[in-house]
Amino acid sequence: RSAAAESLLSIFVALAGLIGTGVAAFIVADNMRILGLWLAHFDRSLFQSVALAFALSAAFYSYQIVLGLMFRIGELAWIARRHWAYVIYSALFAVLASGTKSLPLYLIALPLSEILLSSSFLVTGSTARTPFRAEPGRRGLWIGFAGSAVVLLFWLAARQNLGNIFATFSRADSAWTALVLLCGLGAFALSSYLSTAGLLKTVSSQFARSSPPAPPNGTSYAKSNI
């Protein structure tokens, strides 16, 4: 349970959350301007609702890293229990939405079920089955909720067409949208970097200690072994 290995895991989890946030924020901020080239007759209001249902959970897909790690060490039962729970509560959400015939309820249940699944992988704690402590998972949850908040803010801005820059496909509006998107994601990325700065130092120092020393007199190891 090396501290450097756990720090590296936390960094990858945070990076995955940042990438998921960026993709989701781009889709909601674009507001069907690019996709509208193919979905010309699709209702924009419906698109916004459906896009939000999937975009809110995008930052939580960092749990796939934990899933891959547990699969690698052979904890298939550990993974299967969480997926079976996901199947059960997703089915309950679907039955509830179908019984009430409520599309908004179903669109709320979609990200909720995905976030619950992600949390079940990220909130693991330190046990004999998990090769890491709870810190990487807690960091993944923090990045997930913060990323979802960023995506929600962009969605609200696009929904209300703040500044009249999120609806038309003109060059000026597209440039302003890109600028706002870059500023928002840049601020989120900066905060994520500051929260992982100590981890980067831990990983870099560990790699520096584990690297072989330089050979004397500027000779290479290959030459010194001859």
PyMOL commands that place a pseudoatom at each C-alpha (Angstrom):
pseudoatom trace, name=CA, resn=ARG, resi=1, chain=A, elem=C, hetatm=0, pos=[0.000, 0.000, 0.000]
pseudoatom trace, name=CA, resn=SER, resi=2, chain=A, elem=C, hetatm=0, pos=[2.567, 2.491, -1.152]
pseudoatom trace, name=CA, resn=ALA, resi=3, chain=A, elem=C, hetatm=0, pos=[1.743, 6.135, -0.556]
pseudoatom trace, name=CA, resn=ALA, resi=4, chain=A, elem=C, hetatm=0, pos=[3.102, 6.963, -4.003]
pseudoatom trace, name=CA, resn=ALA, resi=5, chain=A, elem=C, hetatm=0, pos=[0.825, 4.381, -5.652]
pseudoatom trace, name=CA, resn=GLU, resi=6, chain=A, elem=C, hetatm=0, pos=[-2.229, 5.748, -3.858]
pseudoatom trace, name=CA, resn=SER, resi=7, chain=A, elem=C, hetatm=0, pos=[-1.242, 9.294, -4.779]
pseudoatom trace, name=CA, resn=LEU, resi=8, chain=A, elem=C, hetatm=0, pos=[-0.926, 8.249, -8.415]
pseudoatom trace, name=CA, resn=LEU, resi=9, chain=A, elem=C, hetatm=0, pos=[-4.357, 6.602, -8.246]
pseudoatom trace, name=CA, resn=SER, resi=10, chain=A, elem=C, hetatm=0, pos=[-5.837, 9.799, -6.799]
pseudoatom trace, name=CA, resn=ILE, resi=11, chain=A, elem=C, hetatm=0, pos=[-4.290, 11.828, -9.611]
pseudoatom trace, name=CA, resn=PHE, resi=12, chain=A, elem=C, hetatm=0, pos=[-5.738, 9.559, -12.303]
pseudoatom trace, name=CA, resn=VAL, resi=13, chain=A, elem=C, hetatm=0, pos=[-9.164, 9.630, -10.630]
pseudoatom trace, name=CA, resn=ALA, resi=14, chain=A, elem=C, hetatm=0, pos=[-9.078, 13.432, -10.486]
pseudoatom trace, name=CA, resn=LEU, resi=15, chain=A, elem=C, hetatm=0, pos=[-7.931, 13.638, -14.125]
pseudoatom trace, name=CA, resn=ALA, resi=16, chain=A, elem=C, hetatm=0, pos=[-10.751, 11.352, -15.256]
pseudoatom trace, name=CA, resn=GLY, resi=17, chain=A, elem=C, hetatm=0, pos=[-13.268, 13.509, -13.408]
pseudoatom trace, name=CA, resn=LEU, resi=18, chain=A, elem=C, hetatm=0, pos=[-11.849, 16.618, -15.066]
pseudoatom trace, name=CA, resn=ILE, resi=19, chain=A, elem=C, hetatm=0, pos=[-12.098, 15.060, -18.540]
pseudoatom trace, name=CA, resn=GLY, resi=20, chain=A, elem=C, hetatm=0, pos=[-15.680, 13.928, -17.911]
pseudoatom trace, name=CA, resn=THR, resi=21, chain=A, elem=C, hetatm=0, pos=[-16.607, 17.409, -16.731]
pseudoatom trace, name=CA, resn=GLY, resi=22, chain=A, elem=C, hetatm=0, pos=[-15.046, 18.994, -19.803]
pseudoatom trace, name=CA, resn=VAL, resi=23, chain=A, elem=C, hetatm=0, pos=[-16.901, 16.749, -22.252]
pseudoatom trace, name=CA, resn=ALA, resi=24, chain=A, elem=C, hetatm=0, pos=[-20.243, 17.211, -20.483]
pseudoatom trace, name=CA, resn=ALA, resi=25, chain=A, elem=C, hetatm=0, pos=[-19.797, 20.986, -20.162]
pseudoatom trace, name=CA, resn=PHE, resi=26, chain=A, elem=C, hetatm=0, pos=[-18.976, 21.269, -23.865]
pseudoatom trace, name=CA, resn=ILE, resi=27, chain=A, elem=C, hetatm=0, pos=[-22.137, 19.387, -24.860]
pseudoatom trace, name=CA, resn=VAL, resi=28, chain=A, elem=C, hetatm=0, pos=[-24.495, 21.434, -22.678]
pseudoatom trace, name=CA, resn=ALA, resi=29, chain=A, elem=C, hetatm=0, pos=[-22.810, 24.744, -23.558]
pseudoatom trace, name=CA, resn=ASP, resi=30, chain=A, elem=C, hetatm=0, pos=[-22.951, 23.954, -27.272]
pseudoatom trace, name=CA, resn=ASN, resi=31, chain=A, elem=C, hetatm=0, pos=[-26.729, 23.755, -26.768]
pseudoatom trace, name=CA, resn=MET, resi=32, chain=A, elem=C, hetatm=0, pos=[-27.374, 21.601, -29.848]
pseudoatom trace, name=CA, resn=ARG, resi=33, chain=A, elem=C, hetatm=0, pos=[-25.665, 23.953, -32.266]
pseudoatom trace, name=CA, resn=ILE, resi=34, chain=A, elem=C, hetatm=0, pos=[-23.207, 21.348, -33.551]
pseudoatom trace, name=CA, resn=LEU, resi=35, chain=A, elem=C, hetatm=0, pos=[-25.458, 18.340, -32.975]
pseudoatom trace, name=CA, resn=GLY, resi=36, chain=A, elem=C, hetatm=0, pos=[-28.243, 20.328, -34.589]
pseudoatom trace, name=CA, resn=LEU, resi=37, chain=A, elem=C, hetatm=0, pos=[-26.464, 19.827, -37.909]
pseudoatom trace, name=CA, resn=TRP, resi=38, chain=A, elem=C, hetatm=0, pos=[-27.616, 16.184, -37.693]
pseudoatom trace, name=CA, resn=LEU, resi=39, chain=A, elem=C, hetatm=0, pos=[-30.648, 16.617, -35.415]
pseudoatom trace, name=CA, resn=ALA, resi=40, chain=A, elem=C, hetatm=0, pos=[-32.226, 19.451, -37.331]
pseudoatom trace, name=CA, resn=HIS, resi=41, chain=A, elem=C, hetatm=0, pos=[-35.819, 18.639, -36.329]
pseudoatom trace, name=CA, resn=PHE, resi=42, chain=A, elem=C, hetatm=0, pos=[-35.069, 17.706, -32.708]
pseudoatom trace, name=CA, resn=ASP, resi=43, chain=A, elem=C, hetatm=0, pos=[-36.682, 19.880, -30.044]
pseudoatom trace, name=CA, resn=ARG, resi=44, chain=A, elem=C, hetatm=0, pos=[-33.999, 21.913, -28.256]
pseudoatom trace, name=CA, resn=SER, resi=45, chain=A, elem=C, hetatm=0, pos=[-35.841, 21.979, -24.939]
pseudoatom trace, name=CA, resn=LEU, resi=46, chain=A, elem=C, hetatm=0, pos=[-36.106, 18.182, -24.938]
pseudoatom trace, name=CA, resn=PHE, resi=47, chain=A, elem=C, hetatm=0, pos=[-32.456, 17.898, -25.941]
pseudoatom trace, name=CA, resn=GLN, resi=48, chain=A, elem=C, hetatm=0, pos=[-31.455, 20.087, -22.993]
pseudoatom trace, name=CA, resn=SER, resi=49, chain=A, elem=C, hetatm=0, pos=[-33.373, 17.877, -20.567]
pseudoatom trace, name=CA, resn=VAL, resi=50, chain=A, elem=C, hetatm=0, pos=[-31.936, 14.635, -21.942]
pseudoatom trace, name=CA, resn=ALA, resi=51, chain=A, elem=C, hetatm=0, pos=[-28.405, 16.053, -22.150]
pseudoatom trace, name=CA, resn=LEU, resi=52, chain=A, elem=C, hetatm=0, pos=[-28.520, 17.163, -18.517]
pseudoatom trace, name=CA, resn=ALA, resi=53, chain=A, elem=C, hetatm=0, pos=[-29.633, 13.691, -17.401]
pseudoatom trace, name=CA, resn=PHE, resi=54, chain=A, elem=C, hetatm=0, pos=[-26.446, 12.183, -18.825]
pseudoatom trace, name=CA, resn=ALA, resi=55, chain=A, elem=C, hetatm=0, pos=[-24.092, 15.132, -18.297]
pseudoatom trace, name=CA, resn=LEU, resi=56, chain=A, elem=C, hetatm=0, pos=[-24.569, 15.366, -14.526]
pseudoatom trace, name=CA, resn=SER, resi=57, chain=A, elem=C, hetatm=0, pos=[-22.993, 11.964, -13.956]
pseudoatom trace, name=CA, resn=ALA, resi=58, chain=A, elem=C, hetatm=0, pos=[-20.125, 12.373, -16.443]
pseudoatom trace, name=CA, resn=ALA, resi=59, chain=A, elem=C, hetatm=0, pos=[-17.645, 13.555, -13.800]
pseudoatom trace, name=CA, resn=PHE, resi=60, chain=A, elem=C, hetatm=0, pos=[-18.300, 10.421, -11.748]
pseudoatom trace, name=CA, resn=TYR, resi=61, chain=A, elem=C, hetatm=0, pos=[-17.100, 8.008, -14.416]
pseudoatom trace, name=CA, resn=SER, resi=62, chain=A, elem=C, hetatm=0, pos=[-13.699, 8.030, -12.758]
pseudoatom trace, name=CA, resn=TYR, resi=63, chain=A, elem=C, hetatm=0, pos=[-15.052, 5.039, -10.839]
pseudoatom trace, name=CA, resn=GLN, resi=64, chain=A, elem=C, hetatm=0, pos=[-14.118, 2.986, -13.926]
pseudoatom trace, name=CA, resn=ILE, resi=65, chain=A, elem=C, hetatm=0, pos=[-10.492, 3.278, -12.816]
pseudoatom trace, name=CA, resn=VAL, resi=66, chain=A, elem=C, hetatm=0, pos=[-11.334, 1.693, -9.463]
pseudoatom trace, name=CA, resn=LEU, resi=67, chain=A, elem=C, hetatm=0, pos=[-13.433, -0.937, -11.260]
pseudoatom trace, name=CA, resn=GLY, resi=68, chain=A, elem=C, hetatm=0, pos=[-10.516, -1.787, -13.554]
pseudoatom trace, name=CA, resn=LEU, resi=69, chain=A, elem=C, hetatm=0, pos=[-8.144, -2.014, -10.600]
pseudoatom trace, name=CA, resn=MET, resi=70, chain=A, elem=C, hetatm=0, pos=[-10.439, -4.363, -8.666]
pseudoatom trace, name=CA, resn=PHE, resi=71, chain=A, elem=C, hetatm=0, pos=[-10.973, -6.453, -11.812]
pseudoatom trace, name=CA, resn=ARG, resi=72, chain=A, elem=C, hetatm=0, pos=[-7.218, -6.661, -12.235]
pseudoatom trace, name=CA, resn=ILE, resi=73, chain=A, elem=C, hetatm=0, pos=[-6.743, -8.169, -8.773]
pseudoatom trace, name=CA, resn=GLY, resi=74, chain=A, elem=C, hetatm=0, pos=[-9.593, -10.645, -9.287]
pseudoatom trace, name=CA, resn=GLU, resi=75, chain=A, elem=C, hetatm=0, pos=[-12.302, -9.145, -7.068]
pseudoatom trace, name=CA, resn=LEU, resi=76, chain=A, elem=C, hetatm=0, pos=[-15.111, -10.114, -9.447]
pseudoatom trace, name=CA, resn=ALA, resi=77, chain=A, elem=C, hetatm=0, pos=[-17.646, -10.779, -6.675]
pseudoatom trace, name=CA, resn=TRP, resi=78, chain=A, elem=C, hetatm=0, pos=[-16.894, -7.337, -5.202]
pseudoatom trace, name=CA, resn=ILE, resi=79, chain=A, elem=C, hetatm=0, pos=[-17.688, -5.768, -8.582]
pseudoatom trace, name=CA, resn=ALA, resi=80, chain=A, elem=C, hetatm=0, pos=[-20.719, -7.965, -9.287]
pseudoatom trace, name=CA, resn=ARG, resi=81, chain=A, elem=C, hetatm=0, pos=[-22.474, -7.049, -6.031]
pseudoatom trace, name=CA, resn=ARG, resi=82, chain=A, elem=C, hetatm=0, pos=[-22.343, -3.370, -6.902]
pseudoatom trace, name=CA, resn=HIS, resi=83, chain=A, elem=C, hetatm=0, pos=[-23.598, -3.941, -10.425]
pseudoatom trace, name=CA, resn=TRP, resi=84, chain=A, elem=C, hetatm=0, pos=[-26.449, -6.144, -9.212]
pseudoatom trace, name=CA, resn=ALA, resi=85, chain=A, elem=C, hetatm=0, pos=[-27.452, -3.388, -6.792]
pseudoatom trace, name=CA, resn=TYR, resi=86, chain=A, elem=C, hetatm=0, pos=[-27.333, -0.953, -9.717]
pseudoatom trace, name=CA, resn=VAL, resi=87, chain=A, elem=C, hetatm=0, pos=[-29.643, -3.191, -11.761]
pseudoatom trace, name=CA, resn=ILE, resi=88, chain=A, elem=C, hetatm=0, pos=[-32.117, -3.431, -8.877]
pseudoatom trace, name=CA, resn=TYR, resi=89, chain=A, elem=C, hetatm=0, pos=[-32.441, 0.256, -8.015]
pseudoatom trace, name=CA, resn=SER, resi=90, chain=A, elem=C, hetatm=0, pos=[-32.365, 1.273, -11.683]
pseudoatom trace, name=CA, resn=ALA, resi=91, chain=A, elem=C, hetatm=0, pos=[-35.287, -1.092, -12.298]
pseudoatom trace, name=CA, resn=LEU, resi=92, chain=A, elem=C, hetatm=0, pos=[-37.138, 0.379, -9.324]
pseudoatom trace, name=CA, resn=PHE, resi=93, chain=A, elem=C, hetatm=0, pos=[-36.575, 3.896, -10.673]
pseudoatom trace, name=CA, resn=ALA, resi=94, chain=A, elem=C, hetatm=0, pos=[-37.815, 2.814, -14.106]
pseudoatom trace, name=CA, resn=VAL, resi=95, chain=A, elem=C, hetatm=0, pos=[-40.956, 1.199, -12.639]
pseudoatom trace, name=CA, resn=LEU, resi=96, chain=A, elem=C, hetatm=0, pos=[-41.646, 4.305, -10.562]
pseudoatom trace, name=CA, resn=ALA, resi=97, chain=A, elem=C, hetatm=0, pos=[-41.243, 6.627, -13.542]
pseudoatom trace, name=CA, resn=SER, resi=98, chain=A, elem=C, hetatm=0, pos=[-43.343, 4.337, -15.742]
pseudoatom trace, name=CA, resn=GLY, resi=99, chain=A, elem=C, hetatm=0, pos=[-46.095, 4.131, -13.131]
pseudoatom trace, name=CA, resn=THR, resi=100, chain=A, elem=C, hetatm=0, pos=[-46.281, 7.891, -12.766]
pseudoatom trace, name=CA, resn=LYS, resi=101, chain=A, elem=C, hetatm=0, pos=[-45.758, 8.432, -16.528]
pseudoatom trace, name=CA, resn=SER, resi=102, chain=A, elem=C, hetatm=0, pos=[-43.370, 11.231, -15.641]
pseudoatom trace, name=CA, resn=LEU, resi=103, chain=A, elem=C, hetatm=0, pos=[-40.490, 11.951, -18.012]
pseudoatom trace, name=CA, resn=PRO, resi=104, chain=A, elem=C, hetatm=0, pos=[-38.883, 14.503, -15.624]
pseudoatom trace, name=CA, resn=LEU, resi=105, chain=A, elem=C, hetatm=0, pos=[-38.854, 11.875, -12.860]
pseudoatom trace, name=CA, resn=TYR, resi=106, chain=A, elem=C, hetatm=0, pos=[-37.154, 9.383, -15.176]
pseudoatom trace, name=CA, resn=LEU, resi=107, chain=A, elem=C, hetatm=0, pos=[-34.587, 11.968, -16.275]
pseudoatom trace, name=CA, resn=ILE, resi=108, chain=A, elem=C, hetatm=0, pos=[-33.822, 12.682, -12.611]
pseudoatom trace, name=CA, resn=ALA, resi=109, chain=A, elem=C, hetatm=0, pos=[-33.512, 8.971, -11.823]
pseudoatom trace, name=CA, resn=LEU, resi=110, chain=A, elem=C, hetatm=0, pos=[-30.972, 8.403, -14.624]
pseudoatom trace, name=CA, resn=PRO, resi=111, chain=A, elem=C, hetatm=0, pos=[-28.118, 10.484, -13.181]
pseudoatom trace, name=CA, resn=LEU, resi=112, chain=A, elem=C, hetatm=0, pos=[-29.088, 9.490, -9.639]
pseudoatom trace, name=CA, resn=SER, resi=113, chain=A, elem=C, hetatm=0, pos=[-28.631, 5.790, -10.428]
pseudoatom trace, name=CA, resn=GLU, resi=114, chain=A, elem=C, hetatm=0, pos=[-25.297, 6.450, -12.153]
pseudoatom trace, name=CA, resn=ILE, resi=115, chain=A, elem=C, hetatm=0, pos=[-24.039, 8.537, -9.224]
pseudoatom trace, name=CA, resn=LEU, resi=116, chain=A, elem=C, hetatm=0, pos=[-25.088, 5.831, -6.769]
pseudoatom trace, name=CA, resn=LEU, resi=117, chain=A, elem=C, hetatm=0, pos=[-23.196, 3.230, -8.802]
pseudoatom trace, name=CA, resn=SER, resi=118, chain=A, elem=C, hetatm=0, pos=[-20.098, 5.416, -8.953]
pseudoatom trace, name=CA, resn=SER, resi=119, chain=A, elem=C, hetatm=0, pos=[-20.252, 6.150, -5.232]
pseudoatom trace, name=CA, resn=SER, resi=120, chain=A, elem=C, hetatm=0, pos=[-20.472, 2.441, -4.421]
pseudoatom trace, name=CA, resn=PHE, resi=121, chain=A, elem=C, hetatm=0, pos=[-17.090, 1.980, -6.129]
pseudoatom trace, name=CA, resn=LEU, resi=122, chain=A, elem=C, hetatm=0, pos=[-15.452, 5.151, -4.862]
pseudoatom trace, name=CA, resn=VAL, resi=123, chain=A, elem=C, hetatm=0, pos=[-16.547, 4.873, -1.231]
pseudoatom trace, name=CA, resn=THR, resi=124, chain=A, elem=C, hetatm=0, pos=[-14.686, 1.655, -0.473]
pseudoatom trace, name=CA, resn=GLY, resi=125, chain=A, elem=C, hetatm=0, pos=[-12.686, 2.286, 2.669]
pseudoatom trace, name=CA, resn=SER, resi=126, chain=A, elem=C, hetatm=0, pos=[-9.599, 0.337, 3.597]
pseudoatom trace, name=CA, resn=THR, resi=127, chain=A, elem=C, hetatm=0, pos=[-10.288, -3.402, 3.764]
pseudoatom trace, name=CA, resn=ALA, resi=128, chain=A, elem=C, hetatm=0, pos=[-8.486, -6.599, 2.934]
pseudoatom trace, name=CA, resn=ARG, resi=129, chain=A, elem=C, hetatm=0, pos=[-10.232, -6.601, -0.460]
pseudoatom trace, name=CA, resn=THR, resi=130, chain=A, elem=C, hetatm=0, pos=[-9.221, -3.099, -1.516]
pseudoatom trace, name=CA, resn=PRO, resi=131, chain=A, elem=C, hetatm=0, pos=[-5.537, -2.419, -2.267]
pseudoatom trace, name=CA, resn=PHE, resi=132, chain=A, elem=C, hetatm=0, pos=[-5.880, 1.277, -1.373]
pseudoatom trace, name=CA, resn=ARG, resi=133, chain=A, elem=C, hetatm=0, pos=[-7.240, 3.497, 1.358]
pseudoatom trace, name=CA, resn=ALA, resi=134, chain=A, elem=C, hetatm=0, pos=[-10.357, 5.656, 1.134]
pseudoatom trace, name=CA, resn=GLU, resi=135, chain=A, elem=C, hetatm=0, pos=[-8.546, 8.838, 0.063]
pseudoatom trace, name=CA, resn=PRO, resi=136, chain=A, elem=C, hetatm=0, pos=[-8.598, 8.235, -3.743]
pseudoatom trace, name=CA, resn=GLY, resi=137, chain=A, elem=C, hetatm=0, pos=[-12.313, 7.477, -3.594]
pseudoatom trace, name=CA, resn=ARG, resi=138, chain=A, elem=C, hetatm=0, pos=[-13.092, 10.558, -1.515]
pseudoatom trace, name=CA, resn=ARG, resi=139, chain=A, elem=C, hetatm=0, pos=[-11.145, 12.676, -3.958]
pseudoatom trace, name=CA, resn=GLY, resi=140, chain=A, elem=C, hetatm=0, pos=[-13.079, 11.127, -6.851]
pseudoatom trace, name=CA, resn=LEU, resi=141, chain=A, elem=C, hetatm=0, pos=[-16.379, 11.956, -5.143]
pseudoatom trace, name=CA, resn=TRP, resi=142, chain=A, elem=C, hetatm=0, pos=[-15.293, 15.543, -4.512]
pseudoatom trace, name=CA, resn=ILE, resi=143, chain=A, elem=C, hetatm=0, pos=[-14.279, 15.971, -8.137]
pseudoatom trace, name=CA, resn=GLY, resi=144, chain=A, elem=C, hetatm=0, pos=[-17.537, 14.325, -9.240]
pseudoatom trace, name=CA, resn=PHE, resi=145, chain=A, elem=C, hetatm=0, pos=[-19.833, 16.597, -7.249]
pseudoatom trace, name=CA, resn=ALA, resi=146, chain=A, elem=C, hetatm=0, pos=[-17.813, 19.707, -8.093]
pseudoatom trace, name=CA, resn=GLY, resi=147, chain=A, elem=C, hetatm=0, pos=[-17.802, 18.755, -11.787]
pseudoatom trace, name=CA, resn=SER, resi=148, chain=A, elem=C, hetatm=0, pos=[-21.556, 18.168, -11.738]
pseudoatom trace, name=CA, resn=ALA, resi=149, chain=A, elem=C, hetatm=0, pos=[-22.032, 21.623, -10.230]
pseudoatom trace, name=CA, resn=VAL, resi=150, chain=A, elem=C, hetatm=0, pos=[-19.936, 23.151, -13.025]
pseudoatom trace, name=CA, resn=VAL, resi=151, chain=A, elem=C, hetatm=0, pos=[-21.947, 21.293, -15.667]
pseudoatom trace, name=CA, resn=LEU, resi=152, chain=A, elem=C, hetatm=0, pos=[-25.215, 22.413, -14.050]
pseudoatom trace, name=CA, resn=LEU, resi=153, chain=A, elem=C, hetatm=0, pos=[-24.104, 26.057, -14.130]
pseudoatom trace, name=CA, resn=PHE, resi=154, chain=A, elem=C, hetatm=0, pos=[-23.278, 25.817, -17.840]
pseudoatom trace, name=CA, resn=TRP, resi=155, chain=A, elem=C, hetatm=0, pos=[-26.594, 24.076, -18.476]
pseudoatom trace, name=CA, resn=LEU, resi=156, chain=A, elem=C, hetatm=0, pos=[-28.532, 26.839, -16.693]
pseudoatom trace, name=CA, resn=ALA, resi=157, chain=A, elem=C, hetatm=0, pos=[-26.633, 29.482, -18.666]
pseudoatom trace, name=CA, resn=ALA, resi=158, chain=A, elem=C, hetatm=0, pos=[-27.421, 27.723, -21.946]
pseudoatom trace, name=CA, resn=ARG, resi=159, chain=A, elem=C, hetatm=0, pos=[-31.026, 27.092, -20.944]
pseudoatom trace, name=CA, resn=GLN, resi=160, chain=A, elem=C, hetatm=0, pos=[-31.583, 30.774, -20.179]
pseudoatom trace, name=CA, resn=ASN, resi=161, chain=A, elem=C, hetatm=0, pos=[-29.331, 31.861, -23.068]
pseudoatom trace, name=CA, resn=LEU, resi=162, chain=A, elem=C, hetatm=0, pos=[-27.447, 34.245, -20.798]
pseudoatom trace, name=CA, resn=GLY, resi=163, chain=A, elem=C, hetatm=0, pos=[-25.805, 37.015, -22.763]
pseudoatom trace, name=CA, resn=ASN, resi=164, chain=A, elem=C, hetatm=0, pos=[-27.568, 35.771, -25.896]
pseudoatom trace, name=CA, resn=ILE, resi=165, chain=A, elem=C, hetatm=0, pos=[-24.501, 33.700, -26.819]
pseudoatom trace, name=CA, resn=PHE, resi=166, chain=A, elem=C, hetatm=0, pos=[-25.782, 30.112, -26.406]
pseudoatom trace, name=CA, resn=ALA, resi=167, chain=A, elem=C, hetatm=0, pos=[-28.438, 29.886, -29.114]
pseudoatom trace, name=CA, resn=THR, resi=168, chain=A, elem=C, hetatm=0, pos=[-27.139, 30.976, -32.514]
pseudoatom trace, name=CA, resn=PHE, resi=169, chain=A, elem=C, hetatm=0, pos=[-24.348, 29.541, -34.634]
pseudoatom trace, name=CA, resn=SER, resi=170, chain=A, elem=C, hetatm=0, pos=[-22.634, 32.831, -35.453]
pseudoatom trace, name=CA, resn=ARG, resi=171, chain=A, elem=C, hetatm=0, pos=[-18.874, 33.174, -35.161]
pseudoatom trace, name=CA, resn=ALA, resi=172, chain=A, elem=C, hetatm=0, pos=[-19.120, 35.818, -32.447]
pseudoatom trace, name=CA, resn=ASP, resi=173, chain=A, elem=C, hetatm=0, pos=[-21.503, 33.800, -30.271]
pseudoatom trace, name=CA, resn=SER, resi=174, chain=A, elem=C, hetatm=0, pos=[-19.461, 30.641, -30.759]
pseudoatom trace, name=CA, resn=ALA, resi=175, chain=A, elem=C, hetatm=0, pos=[-16.282, 32.492, -29.780]
pseudoatom trace, name=CA, resn=TRP, resi=176, chain=A, elem=C, hetatm=0, pos=[-17.921, 33.932, -26.649]
pseudoatom trace, name=CA, resn=THR, resi=177, chain=A, elem=C, hetatm=0, pos=[-19.275, 30.513, -25.712]
pseudoatom trace, name=CA, resn=ALA, resi=178, chain=A, elem=C, hetatm=0, pos=[-15.830, 28.967, -26.145]
pseudoatom trace, name=CA, resn=LEU, resi=179, chain=A, elem=C, hetatm=0, pos=[-14.260, 31.720, -24.030]
pseudoatom trace, name=CA, resn=VAL, resi=180, chain=A, elem=C, hetatm=0, pos=[-16.781, 31.272, -21.207]
pseudoatom trace, name=CA, resn=LEU, resi=181, chain=A, elem=C, hetatm=0, pos=[-16.350, 27.504, -21.398]
pseudoatom trace, name=CA, resn=LEU, resi=182, chain=A, elem=C, hetatm=0, pos=[-12.560, 27.734, -21.248]
pseudoatom trace, name=CA, resn=CYS, resi=183, chain=A, elem=C, hetatm=0, pos=[-12.658, 30.155, -18.307]
pseudoatom trace, name=CA, resn=GLY, resi=184, chain=A, elem=C, hetatm=0, pos=[-15.059, 27.981, -16.335]
pseudoatom trace, name=CA, resn=LEU, resi=185, chain=A, elem=C, hetatm=0, pos=[-13.204, 24.749, -17.028]
pseudoatom trace, name=CA, resn=GLY, resi=186, chain=A, elem=C, hetatm=0, pos=[-9.874, 26.481, -16.431]
pseudoatom trace, name=CA, resn=ALA, resi=187, chain=A, elem=C, hetatm=0, pos=[-10.999, 27.583, -12.969]
pseudoatom trace, name=CA, resn=PHE, resi=188, chain=A, elem=C, hetatm=0, pos=[-12.205, 24.070, -12.217]
pseudoatom trace, name=CA, resn=ALA, resi=189, chain=A, elem=C, hetatm=0, pos=[-8.960, 22.553, -13.497]
pseudoatom trace, name=CA, resn=LEU, resi=190, chain=A, elem=C, hetatm=0, pos=[-6.917, 24.999, -11.400]
pseudoatom trace, name=CA, resn=SER, resi=191, chain=A, elem=C, hetatm=0, pos=[-8.796, 24.110, -8.236]
pseudoatom trace, name=CA, resn=SER, resi=192, chain=A, elem=C, hetatm=0, pos=[-8.347, 20.412, -9.042]
pseudoatom trace, name=CA, resn=TYR, resi=193, chain=A, elem=C, hetatm=0, pos=[-4.631, 20.937, -9.590]
pseudoatom trace, name=CA, resn=LEU, resi=194, chain=A, elem=C, hetatm=0, pos=[-4.220, 22.800, -6.301]
pseudoatom trace, name=CA, resn=SER, resi=195, chain=A, elem=C, hetatm=0, pos=[-5.976, 19.972, -4.485]
pseudoatom trace, name=CA, resn=THR, resi=196, chain=A, elem=C, hetatm=0, pos=[-3.573, 17.417, -5.998]
pseudoatom trace, name=CA, resn=ALA, resi=197, chain=A, elem=C, hetatm=0, pos=[-0.353, 19.460, -5.859]
pseudoatom trace, name=CA, resn=GLY, resi=198, chain=A, elem=C, hetatm=0, pos=[0.842, 17.592, -2.780]
pseudoatom trace, name=CA, resn=LEU, resi=199, chain=A, elem=C, hetatm=0, pos=[0.145, 14.262, -4.456]
pseudoatom trace, name=CA, resn=LEU, resi=200, chain=A, elem=C, hetatm=0, pos=[2.223, 15.255, -7.463]
pseudoatom trace, name=CA, resn=LYS, resi=201, chain=A, elem=C, hetatm=0, pos=[5.153, 16.027, -5.164]
pseudoatom trace, name=CA, resn=THR, resi=202, chain=A, elem=C, hetatm=0, pos=[4.773, 12.655, -3.463]
pseudoatom trace, name=CA, resn=VAL, resi=203, chain=A, elem=C, hetatm=0, pos=[4.780, 10.779, -6.772]
pseudoatom trace, name=CA, resn=SER, resi=204, chain=A, elem=C, hetatm=0, pos=[7.684, 12.760, -8.254]
pseudoatom trace, name=CA, resn=SER, resi=205, chain=A, elem=C, hetatm=0, pos=[9.815, 12.350, -5.131]
pseudoatom trace, name=CA, resn=GLN, resi=206, chain=A, elem=C, hetatm=0, pos=[9.112, 8.613, -5.040]
pseudoatom trace, name=CA, resn=PHE, resi=207, chain=A, elem=C, hetatm=0, pos=[10.118, 8.210, -8.682]
pseudoatom trace, name=CA, resn=ALA, resi=208, chain=A, elem=C, hetatm=0, pos=[13.236, 10.294, -8.052]
pseudoatom trace, name=CA, resn=ARG, resi=209, chain=A, elem=C, hetatm=0, pos=[14.287, 7.994, -5.177]
pseudoatom trace, name=CA, resn=SER, resi=210, chain=A, elem=C, hetatm=0, pos=[13.570, 4.835, -7.172]
pseudoatom trace, name=CA, resn=SER, resi=211, chain=A, elem=C, hetatm=0, pos=[15.468, 5.929, -10.287]
pseudoatom trace, name=CA, resn=PRO, resi=212, chain=A, elem=C, hetatm=0, pos=[19.020, 4.520, -10.614]
pseudoatom trace, name=CA, resn=PRO, resi=213, chain=A, elem=C, hetatm=0, pos=[21.922, 6.844, -9.794]
pseudoatom trace, name=CA, resn=ALA, resi=214, chain=A, elem=C, hetatm=0, pos=[23.921, 8.370, -12.600]
pseudoatom trace, name=CA, resn=PRO, resi=215, chain=A, elem=C, hetatm=0, pos=[27.062, 6.357, -13.553]
pseudoatom trace, name=CA, resn=PRO, resi=216, chain=A, elem=C, hetatm=0, pos=[30.396, 7.910, -12.560]
pseudoatom trace, name=CA, resn=ASN, resi=217, chain=A, elem=C, hetatm=0, pos=[32.544, 9.935, -14.930]
pseudoatom trace, name=CA, resn=GLY, resi=218, chain=A, elem=C, hetatm=0, pos=[29.622, 10.449, -17.353]
pseudoatom trace, name=CA, resn=THR, resi=219, chain=A, elem=C, hetatm=0, pos=[29.842, 6.865, -18.628]
pseudoatom trace, name=CA, resn=SER, resi=220, chain=A, elem=C, hetatm=0, pos=[26.752, 4.868, -19.371]
pseudoatom trace, name=CA, resn=TYR, resi=221, chain=A, elem=C, hetatm=0, pos=[25.760, 1.667, -17.577]
pseudoatom trace, name=CA, resn=ALA, resi=222, chain=A, elem=C, hetatm=0, pos=[26.120, -0.236, -20.806]
pseudoatom trace, name=CA, resn=LYS, resi=223, chain=A, elem=C, hetatm=0, pos=[29.761, 0.806, -21.165]
pseudoatom trace, name=CA, resn=SER, resi=224, chain=A, elem=C, hetatm=0, pos=[30.568, 0.293, -17.486]
pseudoatom trace, name=CA, resn=ASN, resi=225, chain=A, elem=C, hetatm=0, pos=[29.278, -3.283, -17.632]
pseudoatom trace, name=CA, resn=ILE, resi=226, chain=A, elem=C, hetatm=0, pos=[31.556, -4.258, -20.539]
for i in range(1, 226): cmd.bond("trace and resi %d" % i, "trace and resi %d" % (i + 1))
show_as sticks, trace
zoom trace
